[in-house]
């Protein structure tokens, strides 16, 4: 009997230790138009008999699901079925699913509606590419940075790993805008330079707080304004309303912590803090002889007194420092040393009001402060050669309404107001040897007010055609004109649930950079305009695989540009790089045209991927009437991203990127040595090209389910075969030679995250 009992205990212990871990799925189902909960919606885990229905408040919960990745279908009578892929079920943690269903068109004849894991609705009619939290976390070579995730798309050109800049459809790094929960964010970059470009590999957005990102590059709705090329609409997730949870991460460039949970039954929060150790790996990331460091804090608090009212408070704060001392400057052949310091803070509140079953609105107020200080001195004389101290206070009000005015017609309308005060203390001094460049100095305060109103009418015209017609008007206090931006999007279904042809045309305006307005030597500047035309063919290869091919043309006018040249002032298109000169005018024109191909595969089976490529040409007309290459006219881009996950506990993924050489202006070495200053052959501006860029990123991830937590280990190799990718060239005064600025060399990136 004793032996029998011991065997029973051992068998019981063995079964407990080897019991398959289980988890659960929770979420909420709402109507996409009214935002009200749907009661009795069916939620089914595909390829199983497991399912449930939503309760009186739209919530649902499915428990005791074996650990793994699943696809889920959500259906409701009279609504289109939504299919969700790659839902990670694990013990000790879960991702809350917010599912929005749209009413379906009444069908007269019997037409079979097929599965589709790609979302499209009458509410979100413009083409966008969406990324969820898991997409961002596992993307190889991204370091969980939003811009590096986005630049896997064929419409987005990257500047490599050194920076976070995005060039969308031939545009510049200052032409892209972002909102978080209906709140305007002035910048998503750490290490932002005075010329508008980023100067480091890390951004301020913590992707572990992101629920979803909708990125628009193929034209965007009239509700987005004051940017020429793209908009990213980010939704931060709400904190867990049932229990406290945490997540810790040690990874590329930093250490981070995240906590979330309920404060009461009506209030929840989610907060994160991150800090860097980039200074330790500065040599590997080719940080130009400097030591970069950063930290940021973010929090979102939700107060929901009832289903009709939600108040959300958002706080985003960050600071960064790039410090290059004399020794560091000498090591890389630079002639100047100094520091670049950035601080930014945004505090905002958004009020979401559900008026009835046909209407809801979002209203936000926010205040942002940005402070930047740049000081660089000559390495030999220690004299100050460049200074820019900039402080901006930005107050935003934004109100947007959604109304379903008929069964197949939606109206979206609202208005924006922005009041900005910026102070500049700017100095660019002459070096002793410089005989070409004028000294620029000003200490100026600039106040700018912008007011905008917009509307979009979206309508199903029969079963085949969805039309979206919108208009945006903008008014500011330094131009004596109203800017009118019509936007049209037509989506025609060629083959039911399979093939669509999409056409859009629109005008987009962007204010001239405030730093140019501050320099009183410039003429009265105008807002730049871009008119974009595009046509896209989309085809569903399978329910989880979509093919698209797009052609576009984008024409610019009224862009800031130099009116003439001399031996030193090159004809840079200033939206590519906000260089400071005297006498800037709004007379620049540019054009970008291209063809893009994209294949996206959702993870419904045990693999996922993206293959995308584009050929394009982005040029501008300089002050002499000559057509020139813009700074990032790479001409072709190609990306392959894919992952294989045969089991729920490990995954292997890769990314291979290839793009053409970056245009640059040849340097006259003899003249540069003679004048002790870089002397570029501006008659051949941007005529040379760096060697083509290509790099391979590999990521391995392993997951462990512990007693009360989950451990995620990952290991990546960036630039796996150690390709010497060249960003550009410069003349080194210290070495009297032409030197290279390189992208990352091979870097092993390891880390772990723990959910608790």
N, C-alpha and C positions, 0 to 999 in steps of 0.2 A: 504493500500500500504506500509506503514512504517513497519507494522508487517511482511508482506510478504518479504520485502527486508531484514529485520533482520534475518528471518528464512533462506533465501537464503545464506546470509553471513555466518551464523552458520553452515549450511550444507557444504558450500565450505571449511570453516576452519576445520570442522571435517574430511572431505575427505582428506585434505592435511596432517593433523596430523596422519591419519590412512593409508595413501598411502603406499603401499608396497615399501620398498627401493629397488633400482636397482643398478647394477654395470656393469662392462664390463670385457671382456677377450681380452688380447692383446698378440701378440707373433710374432715369425718369423719361417718360414719353410725353411729348407736348405737340400741339398743333403748330406748324411752322408760321402760320399767318397770325393767329391770335396769341400764341405763346401760352395758352391755357393747357392744363393737363388733360390727357386722354385716358378715360377709364375703360378698362377691359381690353386693352391692346394685347395682342398675342406675341410673346417673346419665346423663340424656339432656338435652341442650340442645334445647328445643322449637323446632320449625320448621327444624331442621337434622338432619343425619345424624351429628352429633358426639356422642360419649358414651364412657363407660368403666364399670368396675366397681370397687367398694371392695376394698382389699387385706386381708390377714390381721388388720391392726389397725384396720380400718374406714376408713382414709384413702383419698382418691382425688385425682387430679389430671388436669385436661384442659388441654392446652397448645395454643398456636398458634391461639387463637380471635381472629377479627377484633375490633378495638375496637368496643364498643357495649354495649347493655343487653339482657339476655336473661331468658327464663323457663326454669326447670329443673324437671324431674320426677325424683323419686327413688322407686324401686319395689323391692320385695323380696317373694318368694313368702310368702304367709300374712300380709302386712302391708298396711296402708292406704297408698296412694300419697300422697306429699307433693309439693305444687307450690309452687315459690318464684318470686316475681316480682321484676322490676327488679334483677337482678344486674348490677352495673356491672363490665365487663371492660375493663381498660386496661393498658398496659405499665407496668413499673416498680413496680407496687403491686397488691395484691389484698385482698379481704375474705374471711377464712377462714369457711367455712360449717359450722356445727354443726347437723346434721340429726337429728331424733329421729323414729323410726318406731314406730307402735303396731300390735300384732297386730289383725287384723280378725276380726269375728264370722263364723263359718262360715255361709254362706248355703245354704239347702236348695233354693230355687227360683232361677231365673235373674233376677237383678236387676242392672241396669246401674248402676255407681257412677260418678258424673260428677266432672269436675274441680272442685276447690275450692281457691282460693288463700288461704282464711281457715282458720286452724288451730283445731281443737277436738279434744279427746281425753278419754278416761276419767280420765287423770291430772290434766288441767287443766279440770275440769268447770264451774267457776264462770265466768260471763261476764267477759271482760276485753277490753280493746282494747290491741293490741300495737304498739309503735313500734321500728323498728330504727335503726341508726346513720345510714343515708342519709335516712330519714324525718325525723330530728331536724336533720340538717345543712341540708337544703334548705327547711325550713319557713319561709315568708315571715312576717316580723314576729315571729319567735321569738328572734332573736339566739342561736340554739342553746341556749336555756334550757328545761329540762324542763317547768317549770310553765307556760310560755307555749305550749308544744307541746300539753300536756294540755288547756289551757283552750279549745282549738278544739272539744272535745266538748260535746254538748248538756247533759250532766250536770254540767258544771263552769262556774261563774260566775267571771269574772275581775274584778279591780279595775283593769283597764287596764294601761298599760305601766309605770307608776311603781313597781309592787310585783310581787312574785312570788306573792302569796297565792292560794290556791285555795279556793273555796267549793263543795263538792260536794253536790249535791241539797239545797240550802238550808242547808247546814252552815256552820261557821265555819272560819277559817284554822288553828286549832290542832287540828282534828279529823282530820288526815291523817297517815299514817305511811309510812315508807320503809325498805326493807332493800336492802343491796347484798351480793350473794353470801352470803346467809344471815347477814349482820352488821347489827345495828341501827345506824341513823344518827340521832342526836338531832335534827339540823336540816340541811336542804339549802339554807338561805338564808345569804347574806351580809347584813349590815346588819339583823339581827333586832332588833326593839325589845323593851322591857321588857313591853309588853302582848301579846306573842306574834305580832304582825304583822311583816311584812318592811317595810323602808324603802328599798328600792333595786331596780333592774332586773336584778340579776345574782345567780345562785345559785352554789353551791359545786360542783355536779356538772359535770364536763367531759364533754359528750356525745360527744366523739371517743373516749372510753374505753368507751362503752356499747355492748354487743352487742345488748341487748334490754331493753325495759321492758314489763312486763305491768301494766296499770293496772286496778284493780277499784273500780268505783263502785256496781255493781248487787248489793250484798251481797258478802261475801268469806268465804273458808274459815276454819275454826276455828284454823288454824295462824297466823292473824294476829290480834293482840289489842291492847287498850289504846288503840284509836282508834274513833271513832263513825261516820265517814263514808266513808273510802276508804283503800286501801293501794296503794303502788307497789312492785313487786318488780323490782329492777334487777339485771341481770347485766352485770358488767364483762367485757370480752373479755380473753383471754389474749394475752400477747405472742407475736410471731412466733417459732416454734421452729426456723426454718431460717436466717434471716439478719437482720441489723440493719436497721431502717427508721426513718424520721423523718417528722414532719409539723409544719409551722410555720403559724400562722394569725395574721393581723392583721384584726380585725373589730370588731363592736359592743362598745365599751367596753374592749377589751383586746388584749394581745399574748400568744400562747401558743406553747409548744413541746411536742412529744410525741416520745418515742423508745421503741423496743421492740426486742426481739431475744432470742436465746438466750444463756444463761450457760454451759450445757453441754447435753448431749443429753437431760437430765432436768429442766433448770431454764430458765424463761423469765421475762421481765419486761416491764412496760409502765409508763411514768412520764410525768407531765406537769407543767408549771409554767405559771401564767398570772399576769399582772399587768395593772393597769388604767390607762386614761387618761380615766376618767369625769369627772375634775375639769375636763378641757378642755371637755367638752360639757355641763357642769352647767346652764347657762342653757337649752339646748335641751330638756333632759329635765325641766325645772321641778323642780329639786332643793331647793326651799324655802330658797334662800339659802345652801345648804351645799355643801361640796366632798367628794364621795364618792370613796373609793379602796379597792382590795382586792387581795389576792393569794392564791393557793392552790397547793398541791402535792399530787399524788396518785400512788400507785404500787401495783401489784399484782404479786406474785411467785408463780409457780406451781412447785411441785416435785412431779414425778410419777415415783416410782421404778418403778412398773409400772402396768398397766391397772386394778388394783384399788384403788389408793391415790393420792389427790391432796391435797396440802397447799397452801393459798392464803393468802398474807399480804397484807393490805390496809391501806394507810395513807392517810388523808385529813386534810389540815391546811389551815386557811384563816384569814385575818385580814381585817378590814374596818374602815374608819374613816369616819365622817360628821362633818365639822367645819364648824360654822356660827359665824362670827365676828360681832362687833357690826355691822359694815357690811352683811354679808350678811343679817342679821336685819332691819335697818332697810329694806333694799331691797325686801323682800317683806312688810313690815308686821308681822313677828313681834315679840313682846315679850321673847323669851328667846334667849339664845345659849349655845352649849356644844358638846359632842361626844358621839358614840355610838361606842364601840369594842367590837368583838367578836373573839374568838379561839376557835377550836375545833380539836380534834384527836381522831381516832379511829384506834386501832390494833387490828387484829383478825386472827385466824387461823381458817380453816375447814378442817376435815378431812372429806373425802369418802371413804367406804369402800363399795366394792361387795362385798357378802357372797357373792352367788351370782347365778344367772340370774333370781332372783325378788325380790331385796331389795338395797337400798342405803340409806345414811344420810348425813346432813350434821350435823356438830357444830362449833359455833363458840364462841370466847371473844373478848371484845373489851373494851377500856377506852376510855372517852371522857372528855374534859375540855372544858368550856365556860366561858369567862370573858367577862363583859360588864360594861362600865363606862359609865354614863350620868351626865353632869353638865351641868345647865343653870342659868344664872343670869339674874336680872332685868337687862334691858338698861339701866335707869336707875340702879339702886342697886348693881349688881354682886353682890348677895347671892344665895346659893345657894337656889334654889327647888325643885329636884328632883335627887335622887341615887338611883341604884340600882346597887350593885356586887354582882354575882352570880357565884358560881363553883360549878360542878357537876362532881362526879366520878361517873361511871356505869360500873358493871361488869356485863357481860351474859354469860350462858351460854344457849345455845340448841341443842337437839338434836331432830332430826326424822328419822323413819324411813319408808321406803316399802316395802311388801311386797305382792306379787301373791299373794293367798291362794287364788285360783281363776282359771279361764280368763277370767272376766269380772267379777272382784271384786278391788278394790284396797283396802288399808288404809294409812292415813297416820296416824301418831301421834308424839307427842313432848312436850317440856316446855320452858318458858322460866324463867329466873330473872334478876332484875335488882335490883341493890343501888345505891341512889342516895344521895349525900350532897351537900346544897346549902347554901351559905352566902349569906345575904342581909344587906346593909347598905343599908337603905331609908330615904329621907327625902322627904316632900313637905311643904314649908313653906307657911305662909299668906303671901299677899301682903298689904300694908298695907290694901288696900281690900276684901279678901275677908272678908265677914261670914257666909258660908254654910258653907264647907268646913272640916272638922276636919283638923288637922294629923295626919299619920301618920308614925310613926317606929318602926323596930325593927331590931335587929341579932340575927339568929337563924340557928341551924344546924338543918337538917331532914334526918333520915335516913329513907328509905323503902325497904322491901323488897317485891318483888312475886314471886309464884310462880304458875306457870300449867302446866296439863296439858291436852292436847287430843287428839282423834282424829276421823277422818273415814273412813267406809266408803262406797266408791264402787262401784256395781254396774250392769251392763247388765241390765235386766229385759226379756228378749226382744230383738227387733231395734229396737223403737221408743222405749223409755224408758230413760233414764239417771238413776239416783237417787244423791244424795249426802246422807248424813245424818251430821252431826257434832255434837260437844259440846266446849265449852271451859269449864274451871273456873279461876277466878282468886282468889287469896288475897293480901291485903296486911296489913301489920302495924299499920295504924291503923283498920281496920274489923273489927268482930267478926262477920264473916259471910263465907261463901263465895259468890262470884258465879258463877252458872251461865248459860252462853250456848249454847242449842241453835241449830243452823243446818241448814236443809233446802233443797236445790236439786233440782228435778225438770225434766228436759229431755225433752220428748216430740216425736218426729219425726212430723209430720202427713203430709208428702209426702216420699218418699225423696230424700235428698240435696238437698232444696229448701227445705222449710219446717219450722220448729221452734217449739214453744210452750214457754217457760221460766218456771217459777215458783220464787220463793225467799222464805223468811222467816227471820229471825234476830234474835238479841239481841246487842248490842254494848255494852261497858263502857269507860269511860275514867276514869282517876284524876283527882281535882280538881287544878288547878294547884298545884304545890308552893309557889309564892309566897303563895297563900292559906292553905295549911297553916302557913306560917311566921308569919303574922300571928295571934297568940294571941287577938285580940279576936273572931275568927270562931269559931262553934260547930264542933263536931266534924263535919267534912265527909264526904260520901259520894262514891263513884264514880258518875258520871252514866251513865244507860242510854239507849240508843236501840234501839227495835224497828222493823225495816224489813220492809215487804212490797213485793214487786214482781212484775209479770208482763210478759213480753216476747214479742213475735212476731217471729221472724227469717225472712227469705225471700231466697233466692239468686236475684237477677234474672239474672245470668250467673255464670260461674265466677269472675269477678274483681269482681263488683258485689254488694253485700249491702245489703238494706233491713231496718231494724228499727224497731219502735215499742214503747215501754215506758211503763208506768204504775207509779207507786210512791207509798208513803206511809211516812213516818218519824216516829215519836213519841218525844219525849224526856221523861225525868223525872229527879229528883235533881240537876238542873243548878245550879251556883252562881249565886246571885242576891242582891240586896239585900233585906232584910226590910221596909224602909219607905223613904219618900222625904222629902226636904226641898226647899227652894227650889233647891238646887244639884245634888243627887245625882240624875241622871237614871236611869231604870230599864233601862239597857243589859243585854241578855242577854250575860253575861260570857264565854261561849265565843266571841262575836264579837270581843270586845276586852277583854283582861284588865286592866280598870281596878281600881285598888286602893281599897277602902273598908274601914272597920271594920264588923264584925258580919255578914260574908257567911254565908249559910246555903245548904244543899243542898235547896232547895224549888222550884227552877225547873222549868217544863214548857214544851214547845214542840212544834210540829208542822210538817212540811213535806210537801207533796204536789205531784205534777206529772205531766206527760205529755211524753215525749221522742220525737223522730223523728230517725233517722240513716241516711244513705246513704253508703256507703264504696265507693270505686272504686280497686282496685289497678292499678298501672301494668303491664299486660300488653301493651296497645297503646301508642300514643305519648302518652297522657295519663293522669292520675290525679286524684283529687279526693275531697272530703268535703263533704257538705251536712248540717247538723244544726241542729235547733231545739228549744226546749222552752218550755212555759208552766208556771209553778209558783207556789206561794204558801208562804212561809216565815214563820211567826209564833210568838210566845211569849206566855205569860200573865205579866203583871208582878205586883208585890207587892200591887196593889190589885184584882187579878182582871180586869184589862182586857187584851184581846188586842191586841198591838202587832206592828208589822213588825220583823223582824230586820234587822240593819244592811245586809245584801246581798240583800234581797228585791226583786230587779230585775223579777220577774214574767215576763219573757220574754227569751230568748237566741236569737240566730241567727248562724250562721257559714257562710261559703262559703270553702273552700280548694281550690285546683286548680293543676295544672301541666301545661304542654305541652312536650314534648321530641321534636321531629321527628327530630333527629339526636343522636348521642351526645355532641357537643361543645358544645351549648348548650341552655338551658332557660329558659322564662319561667313564672313562677308568681305567683299573687295570693292575697290573703286579705282578705275583707271581713267585719267583725264588727259586730254590732248588738245592744245590750241596753238594757233599760229603765232609767229613772232610779233612782239610788240613794236610798233613804230618808234623810232627815235631819230634825233638829228645828229648827223656826223659831227665829230669834234675835230677841230683843226689843232693838232698837237703843237706845232711850231708856234703858232700865234698864241696859244694858251700859255706856253712856257715863257714866251717873250713878254706877255702882259701880266703873268702871274694870276691869271683868271681864266675860267673856262670860256673858250671862244668857239661858239657853235656856228656851223655853216647854215645860217638861217635861210639862205636861198634854196637849200635842199631840206627844208623843215620836214621832219617825220618821214623822210624818204628811205632811210635804212630800217632794217628789221633785226631784232634779236633772234637767236636760234629758236626754233619751235620748242614749246614747253610740253613735256609729258612726264607723268609720275604715277606710280602705283601705290595704293594704300591697302593694307590688309588688316583685318580685325578678327580676333577670336574672342568669343564671350562664353563664360561658363557660369551657370546658376546653381546655387545650393539652397535648399530649404532647411533652415535650422529650426530649433524648437519654438522660438518666439520671434524669429526674424528671417529675412532672406538676404543672401549674400550674392552679389553679382561681381564676378571678376572679369576683367577684360585686358587684352593686350593687343596693341596695334604697332605696325611699322609704317611710318610715313616715308615717302620717297624710297620705296623698298630697294630698288636697284641703284640708288645714289646717283641719279641723274644730276648733272650740274646745270640747273635751270637758271638763266640769266634774266633778271628783271630789267636792268638798264646799265648804262655806262656813265662814268663821270670823270672829270679831270681832277686829279689829286695834286694840289699845290705843294704838299709836303714831299711827294715822290716824283713830281714832274712826269707823270705818266697817266695813261687812261686806265682806270680801274673798273672792275665789275661790281655790281650789287646783285647778290645771289638770293634765290629763294631758299627754302629749307634744304639742308642736307638730310641724310638718313637719320631719322629720329625714332627710337623705340619709345612708345607711349604706353605705360601700364597704369592700372588703377583699379579701384573697386568702389562699389556702392553697396550700402547696407540699408534695407528697409526694416523699420522696427515700429 
